[in-house]
Amino acid sequence: MLFKFEVTTHERNEFVNIDSYVEDARLKSGILNGIITVFTPHTTAGITINENADPDVVKDLVFGMNQTFDNKKEYRHFEGNSDSHMKSSLTGASETLILEDGSILYGTWQSVYFAEFDGPRTRKIFIKVIEG
């Protein structure tokens, strides 16, 4: 089953916890065992799994990515967001989760995040729940 959600971001670089969207798709699907794929169809955004216990972790991720991929004037891409494309390529556009006996198999501190690198914007997320 395929589910579509929208995420509104408020900053140029931001990580948004999307566990509630993943859980909503899991519940609505009625599937107990299989996989869940979370995908975003944007070249300046990503999907990632990371720590959910300390909010400073995502702040550090934003800071580290901005330090690693700052927006250099030498970049040739006319839209001026080459750094956003680099961050998106590093993060990736999707994550796959295992669904077992009605529960998503997360690590102790794990959550799924939508990673915005060129906001603020309203973005799409697709979540596919596959029985198996």
Number of C-alpha atoms within 10 A of each C-alpha: 14 13 17 14 14 13 16 13 20 13 13 13 21 21 21 16 19 18 14 11 20 23 13 12 22 24 14 11 16 12 21 18 17 16 20 23 16 27 21 23 13 14 16 22 27 28 24 19 20 15 16 16 11 9 9 11 13 19 13 11 16 20 13 12 17 16 10 12 15 15 14 11 9 7 12 10 11 7 7 13 17 20 21 25 19 19 25 21 14 11 17 18 21 18 18 17 17 16 21 14 10 14 14 18 13 13 10 9 11 14 18 24 22 27 29 29 27 21 18 14 15 11 17 16 23 18 23 20 27 18 14 10
